[in-house]
Amino acid sequence: MTPDPILLLIADRNVMCTQLLAESLGRDPRFDVAPIAPAPKILSLLPLRKPAVAVISAELDSGPTKGMHLARSVRARTRDVSIVMLLEFLEREKVVASFRSGAKGVYCRTEPLSELHSCIERVSQGRIWADQKEAEYLLEAIQSAPTCDGLGELNSLSKREVAVAEFAAQGLSNKQIALQLGLSEHTVKNHLFRIFEKLNVANRIELLFLMVKGRNAQYGELAQFFWGEGFNESAVVAAAEQGFLPAQFMLGMAHLEGRRAERDDRAAYRWLRVAELNSARVLEQSRSEISELRSRIPSAEIAELEQRVFREAQEPQRAGDRKAPREVERGAADTSKIAC
């Protein structure tokens, strides 16, 4: 008995690319391609067509990360659709982001098209499609993520609170945590309130430092530096080498100015350049997320937020101006702090 064809929903870069990919996949008798629609209208087709697999390009004409947003929206609407993410190149960040966005398989356009056919068939069966390199990327991401394992301070948390704490420390929003754990946003908010109270932390940053400290003592020393209780160069170096952006910047400035580290122009150039490149990635993602938020927040509220952001952005500069005369009086004698 011939199995029913797998119903596909396709959202490539634009309508033309989607049409071409749909025609190619439609020639395979294993697949039944749903009608073509612009990416923003894909969500409206979910309840009508009930596809088994959604093939989504990570990059859409509307933005370099819009495909990731679309995948998360599809995942939020229904768990019955398996997602395959199309990538231009096999990059660690894109692979990890794809699976975090809900993908069960990743296909790189540099691979033969037959691989995409196999990928779609595999994920339609509820299986994961990832080669050795992609699996290594995911394993690295899991191993580097904050975890509650072995932390005596967290013994007071319930299993559910531990799960919420780990997701929160990894940077997931309340809504994303709710989707991951099948909870309401209100319940997640209540869990976080109890977690902060039990652990005596004020926010997610302090929660992150607590969890990192339990995994690696060097990072705990770095956290102490942030709270003004000391500076350990080896801890900052370790964090910088692990890709922690603030540590990369601080280490560059330390070598540049000879504060708490040997003055070394080459080392300063290296770490400031690394920080610059990583900052560009953060800036790109921030701009993409801000653009998405602008479409959801009323313009009047955006204007109020912009005024508040401007005031808060100017406050550190004004504070620095007020401190400048005192710093001049002290001269070079005060070398206990690092510029950051």
N, C-alpha and C positions, 0 to 999 in steps of 0.2 A: 504494500500500500504506500503510495507516494505521500510524503508529509506535506502539510499545508505550507505554502511559501511564507517566508518571514516578512512581516510588514515593516517597512522602513520609513522613517521620517528624516529628511535630509536638510541641513542648514549649512551650506558651504559659504565661502566668502561673500558672495552676492548671488542674485537670482540667476545670472548666466552660468556661473560656476556650478551652482546647485543643479541647474538643468542638465549640464554636461555630465556631472557625476551620476545623476539619476538615470540618464539614458544608458550609461555604462553599466551600472549595477542592475538596471532593469533587464538587461540581456541575459542575466544569470537566472535560470528558472527557480533557483532557491529563494529569490527575493521578489517582493511585491512592493513597489515604491508608491508612497502616498503622494497626492497632488502637490506640486511645487507651490511654496508660499514664501514671501519675504520672512527673514529670521524673526522680526518682532511679532509676526502673526503665528509663529509655530505653536505657541502655547495654546492658542484657541483651537488647534487641530487635535490636541491630545485626547479630549473626551469624545471627539467625533470619530477619529480613525483608530484610536487605541493601538498605536504601533508597538511592536516588540522591541525595536532598536531605534535609537535616535543617533544619527551620524552628524556630528557638529564640528565645525572648524573652530579652532581656538581663536583665530583672528578673523573678524568680520570687518566689512568695509566701514562700519560705524565705530570701530575702535579695536585696538590690539588685544584687549582682554574681554571683549564683549561676548565671545563664545563661551568663556568660563562663566560669565554671569548667566547666560542662557542655560547652560548645563545645570547650574545650581537651581534655577527657576523650574526647569523640567523635573529635577529631582524632588523639589519641594511640592510640586503638583501631584506627582505619582511615583510610587516605587516599582510600578510594573514595567517601566521602560528601562532597558539597559542602554547605557550611553557609550558611544565610541567617539573619542576626541581625535580630530585631525590636526597634526602638528607640521609646521614647515620644516623644522629641524629638531633633532633629538637633543634637547637641552634639559639638564637636571631640573631646573626650576619649573619649566613648563610641564615636564612629566609628573612631578610631584603635585603641582597645582591642578593638573587634569584629574588625577585620582581623588584629590581632596574635593574637587568640584562635583564628584559623583560618577566619574567615568569608570567603566569596568574594563576598558581596553583603550590602548593608544596606538594610533597608526601614523607613522612618519611618511610624508609624501616622497621621500627619497627611496622608499622601499617599493618593490614591485606591486602593482595593483592587485595581484592575486592574493597578497598578504592581507589586504583590506577585506576581501571576500571571506577569507578564513577567519579573520578577526571578528567580523560581524556574526558569522555562524556560531563561533565559540561563545561570544558573550550572550547571544540569544538563548543559549542553553544554561545561562546562569554562571558561566565560568569566567575567569579572569584571563585577559590576554596581555602578556608582558614578556618581553625577551629578557635575557640575562642582565643586560645593561640597565634596562628599566627597573628590573627587580632590585638591582643593587642601589639605584637611586632611592627607591622606596624604603629599602632596609636602612640606608643611611639616614633618611628623614625620620624614621621611627626611632632609631637609636639615639639621634640627637635631640629628639623632642623631650621637653620636660616630663618627668614621670614621678609618681608618688611612691614607687616601690622602695621599700626599705627606709622610709622616713619616719622616725619615731614620733615626730611632732604631729603627724597626720593620722595617728592611730585613733584619734577621737572622731574622725570622719566616717560616715557610712559609706558603703560601696558606691551608692549613687552620687554622694558628694565628692568622692575621690574622682569619679569619672568627669563630673562637672569641673572640678579643679584642674584636671589635666587639660581639658579642652580650653578652658579659660586662659591658662598659662601659655597655650600654643597660639593665642591670638584670635580664637573664634569669638564671634559676637554671640549675644544671648540667643538671637534667632537661629544662628547656625548650630549652636549647642542643642537647642530645642529640637531641631531637625535630626541631628545625629542620634539623640537619645529618645526621641519620640515623646517629648514633653512639651508643655506650653511655655512660652517665654516668661510668663508670670512665675511659673514653678522654678524655672532656671534662676530667675532673679532672687527668689526666696532662698534657694540653695546657696547662691553666692553670698547672700547676707549672712547666713549661718556659718559658711566656711570662713569668711573674714573674721567673724566674731570668735569662732573656736580657735583660729590660728593667730589671732591678734595682729592681723595685717589690715592695712587701710584700703588697698586697691590691688589690681591685677599685677602691677609691676612688683610690689612687695611679695605677692604670692609667687611670681616667677622666680624671684631671687631666693625665696625660701626653698622652692623645689630644686632649683639649680644647686644651691648650697648643699643639699642632701646628696646630690649625685657627684659633686666635684668640689673639693675643699677650695681649690684655687678660685673658682667662681664665687664662692662665699666671701673670700677676701676681696674680690672685685666689688661685690655688693657693699662691703664695709667702706670701700673707697667712695662709693656713690653717696653714702650717708655721712661722709665727712670724718670717718673714724680712722683713716689711714690710707696709705697707697702702697701697693705691692706691684712692682714692675713685672715680675714673672706672671702674675695673675692677669694683668692687662695684655701681655704678650700672648698668653694662652688663649684669651678670649678673642683677640684680634685674629689670630691664626685660624680660629674656628668660625670666622666670618661675622663677629659681632661688631656692627658698624660704629657705635660710639667708642668702643675700645680702639678701633683702627684709627679714628680721628685723634683721640687723645694721645695715642702712642706717637703718631706723626708730629703732633704739636710738642710733645715732650722732647723728642729728638731735635726738633727745630729750634726750641728755645733753651735746651739744656736743663730743663727742670725735671728733677726726679729720674732723669735718664741722661746718658752721655750725649752731648751735642754731636749730631751726625747728619749732615745734609742729605746724604744718600738714603739713609734709613728714613729720614723725614719725608723725602720725596716718595719713597716706596709706599709708605703707609697712607700718606695723604692722597696719593693717586688711587690706591685701592679704595679708600673711603669715598673719593669722588665718584668712581665707577659704581660703587654700591649705592651711593646717594642718588645717582641718576636713575637706577632701577626703582628705588623707593619713590622718587619723584614721579616717575612714569605711572606707577601703580596708584599713587595718591591722586594724581590728576584724573585717572580713569575712574576711581571710586568716587571722587568729588563730582565728576560729571554725572555719574549715575544717581548720586544723592540729590543733585540739583533738579533732576526730573521728578523726584518724589516729595520734595519740600516746597511749600508755597513760596512764591517770590518775595512776599513781604517778610517772611521769616528768614529767608536767605539774606536779605538786606540787613536785618538786625544781627544775624550771626556774623556777617562780614564786618560790621562795626565793632562787635565784641572781639573778633579775631584780630582786627587791626590794633585795638587798644592793648590787647595782651601781647601782641608781637612787639609793640613799641616799648612796653614796660621794662623788659630786660635792658634795652639800650639806654633808657633814661636812668635806670639804676646804675648802669656802668658809668654813665656820665657823672652821676653824683659821687661815685666812689673814686673817680680818677684823681682828684687833688690829693686825697689821703694816700693813694698808692704812690704818687710822685714823691710825697714826703718820705715815705718809707724807703724809696729807692730800690736798690738791688738786694737789700738785706732780707726781704721777705721772699723766700723761695720754697715755701712749704706747700704751695698749691700749684696745680697744673692748669693751664689754660684749656678750657673746653667749651 
